[in-house]
Amino acid sequence: MLEIINLHASIDNKVILNGINLKVNLGEVHAIMGPNGSGKSTLSNVIAGHDGYDIISGDICFAGESVLDLPPEKRAHLGLFLSFQYPVEIPGVTVSNFIRTALNEIRNAKGQEPLGAPEMLKSMREKMKILEMDKGFLSRSLNDGFSGGEKKRNEIFQMAMLEPKMAILDETDSGLDIDALRIVANGVNSLRSKDNAFIVITHYQRLLDYIVPDFVHVLFNGKIVKSGDKELAIELENRGYDWIKKEQQ
């Protein structure tokens, strides 16, 4: 599904990614952990097509084709989704209008008819129920005045509506209390299937108690230096990252 091949990338002439190799198949959940500044958010932004980064070498293949030359919206049409660590506020644009526009744009790119209002509303209500969201949420301006938990829930709501093949969750757990974390994680787990895949980027093992990964990777100095299963995340929680740093010296 997604294959990253010897990827090197920089921003403002500073190299951030130093040879990333990663393969994610359908039905899998991969967690990426690492200390601050290791390149985790850079990796997610580069996969999604953020134009602030320069690709030095390597490739990103999605569904069998390179996406390096595709803008973010074309990658989204193919089924890539990035949940932002810091969602943008858009006053004057309601949640319902934003999602309707995004969903119908993707349907149009696939040659499908726009989803009618009754079908759209029914689908929204079903997804909102999973995420324990009040129906009044739809008429609010996108992320405007939202709490941290509401912003993260809204990100997962968008993902649920768009049904991407590959979802990248960039520190979805940051700023969440335990109840909000549980709700967001339940929403993600309800969407897991053999027909999609997830990359979960996090500092802390606690999220992985709720969204249990198939694989855990440690990113350090812009490259993956260690991989394992959920037990690796537990070890990192107990020991921190110093032992990883020492191994790389």
C-alpha positions in Angstrom: 0.0 0.0 0.0 2.6 2.6 1.1 6.3 2.2 0.6 8.9 4.7 1.5 12.3 4.1 -0.1 15.5 5.6 1.2 13.8 9.0 1.7 16.0 12.0 2.4 14.3 15.4 2.9 15.2 18.9 4.1 13.6 22.2 5.1 15.4 25.6 4.9 18.6 23.7 3.8 18.5 21.6 7.0 18.4 17.8 6.4 15.6 16.3 8.6 15.0 12.8 7.0 18.2 10.7 6.5 17.1 7.6 4.7 13.7 6.5 5.8 12.6 3.0 4.7 9.1 1.8 5.6 6.5 -0.5 4.1 2.9 -0.5 5.3 0.4 -3.0 4.0 -3.4 -2.9 4.1 -4.8 -4.1 7.4 -1.7 -2.9 9.4 -1.2 -0.3 12.0 2.3 1.1 12.4 3.3 3.3 15.3 6.3 5.7 14.9 7.9 6.9 18.1 10.9 9.0 18.9 12.3 11.9 20.8 11.6 15.6 19.9 13.3 16.6 16.7 13.7 13.1 15.4 11.7 13.9 12.2 8.3 12.3 13.0 6.1 15.3 12.0 8.4 16.0 9.0 7.8 12.5 7.8 4.0 12.8 8.0 4.0 16.2 6.2 6.3 14.9 3.5 4.0 11.8 2.9 1.0 14.1 2.7 2.7 16.4 0.2 3.5 19.6 2.3 5.3 21.9 -0.1 7.6 23.4 2.5 10.0 20.5 2.3 12.6 19.6 -0.3 13.0 16.0 -1.4 16.7 15.3 -1.7 16.4 11.7 -2.8 14.3 8.5 -2.4 10.7 7.9 -3.2 7.2 7.5 -1.7 5.0 5.0 -3.5 1.3 4.7 -2.7 -0.9 2.0 -4.3 1.9 1.1 -6.6 2.8 4.5 -8.0 5.2 7.3 -7.0 3.3 10.3 -5.4 6.3 12.6 -5.0 5.2 14.8 -7.9 1.5 14.9 -6.8 0.1 17.9 -4.8 -1.7 17.2 -1.5 -5.2 17.2 -3.0 -4.2 14.5 -5.6 -2.7 12.4 -2.8 -6.0 12.8 -0.9 -7.9 11.7 -4.0 -5.8 8.5 -4.0 -6.8 7.8 -0.4 -4.1 9.5 1.8 -5.2 11.3 4.9 -3.3 13.3 7.5 -4.7 14.2 10.9 -3.0 17.4 12.0 -1.2 17.8 15.3 -2.5 21.4 15.3 -5.7 21.7 13.3 -6.3 25.0 11.6 -9.3 27.2 12.6 -11.5 28.3 9.7 -14.1 30.8 11.0 -17.2 31.1 8.8 -16.9 27.6 7.3 -19.1 25.1 9.2 -18.0 21.5 9.9 -20.8 20.1 7.8 -20.0 22.3 4.7 -16.3 21.5 5.0 -16.8 17.8 5.1 -19.4 17.8 2.4 -17.1 19.7 0.1 -14.1 17.5 0.8 -16.0 14.2 0.5 -17.7 15.2 -2.8 -14.4 16.5 -4.2 -12.9 13.0 -3.6 -16.0 11.3 -5.1 -15.8 13.6 -8.1 -12.1 12.6 -8.6 -13.2 8.9 -8.6 -15.9 9.6 -11.1 -18.7 9.1 -8.6 -21.8 11.2 -8.2 -22.0 13.7 -5.2 -23.6 12.3 -2.1 -27.1 13.7 -1.6 -28.0 15.7 1.5 -30.1 12.9 3.2 -27.4 10.3 2.7 -24.6 12.7 3.8 -26.5 13.7 7.0 -27.2 10.0 7.8 -23.6 9.1 7.4 -22.5 12.1 9.5 -24.8 11.2 12.4 -23.6 7.6 12.4 -20.0 8.6 12.6 -20.7 11.3 15.2 -22.4 8.7 17.4 -19.2 6.6 17.4 -17.2 9.7 18.5 -19.8 10.8 21.1 -20.2 14.1 19.3 -23.3 16.4 19.8 -25.3 17.0 16.6 -24.9 20.8 17.1 -21.2 20.2 16.2 -22.0 20.3 12.5 -23.2 23.9 12.5 -20.1 25.2 14.3 -17.2 26.9 12.4 -14.4 24.5 11.7 -12.2 24.3 14.8 -13.1 27.9 15.8 -13.3 28.0 19.6 -12.9 24.2 19.8 -11.2 22.7 22.8 -8.1 20.5 22.2 -10.2 17.4 22.5 -12.9 18.7 20.2 -10.3 19.5 17.5 -8.9 16.0 17.7 -12.3 14.4 17.6 -13.2 16.5 14.6 -10.0 15.3 12.8 -11.1 11.7 13.4 -14.6 12.6 12.3 -13.3 13.9 9.0 -11.3 10.7 8.6 -14.4 8.6 9.3 -16.3 10.4 6.6 -13.6 10.4 4.0 -12.7 6.7 4.5 -9.1 6.9 3.4 -7.0 3.9 2.4 -4.1 5.3 4.5 -4.5 7.5 7.5 -1.6 9.2 9.3 -2.3 10.4 12.8 0.2 12.9 13.9 0.3 13.0 17.7 -3.5 12.7 17.9 -3.1 12.0 21.7 -1.4 15.4 22.5 -3.4 17.5 24.8 -6.1 14.9 25.5 -7.4 13.8 28.9 -8.0 10.1 29.4 -11.7 10.3 28.5 -11.1 12.2 25.2 -8.2 9.8 24.4 -10.5 6.8 24.8 -13.2 8.3 22.6 -10.7 9.2 19.8 -9.1 5.8 20.0 -12.5 4.0 19.9 -13.3 6.0 16.7 -10.0 5.0 15.1 -10.5 1.3 16.1 -14.0 1.3 14.6 -12.5 2.2 11.3 -9.7 -0.4 11.2 -10.2 -3.0 8.6 -8.3 -5.2 6.1 -9.0 -2.6 3.5 -7.1 0.3 5.1 -3.9 1.1 7.1 -2.8 3.5 9.7 0.5 5.2 10.7 0.2 6.5 14.3 2.8 9.0 15.4 3.2 9.5 19.1 5.6 10.3 21.9 3.8 8.2 24.5 3.0 4.5 24.8 -0.4 5.3 26.5 -2.1 5.8 23.1 -0.9 2.4 22.0 -2.8 0.9 24.9 -6.0 1.9 23.0 -4.8 1.7 19.4 -2.7 -1.5 19.5 -0.2 -1.4 16.7 1.1 -4.4 14.6 4.6 -2.7 14.4 6.4 -0.1 16.3 9.3 1.9 14.8 11.7 4.3 16.6 12.8 7.3 14.6 16.0 9.0 15.6 18.1 11.6 13.7 15.8 11.2 10.7 15.9 7.5 10.2 14.3 4.4 11.6 16.8 2.8 14.0 14.7 0.1 15.6 11.5 -1.8 14.9 9.4 -4.3 16.9 6.0 -4.9 18.2 4.0 -3.3 21.0 6.5 -4.5 23.6 9.0 -2.1 22.1 6.7 0.8 22.9 6.4 -0.5 26.5 10.2 -0.7 26.8 10.5 2.9 25.5 7.9 4.0 28.1 10.0 2.4 30.9 13.5 3.2 29.7 13.0 6.5 27.7 15.1 7.2 24.6 18.6 7.5 26.1 19.5 3.9 25.5 18.5 4.3 21.8 20.7 7.4 21.5 23.6 5.5 23.1 23.2 2.6 20.6 23.5 5.1 17.8 26.7 6.7 19.0 
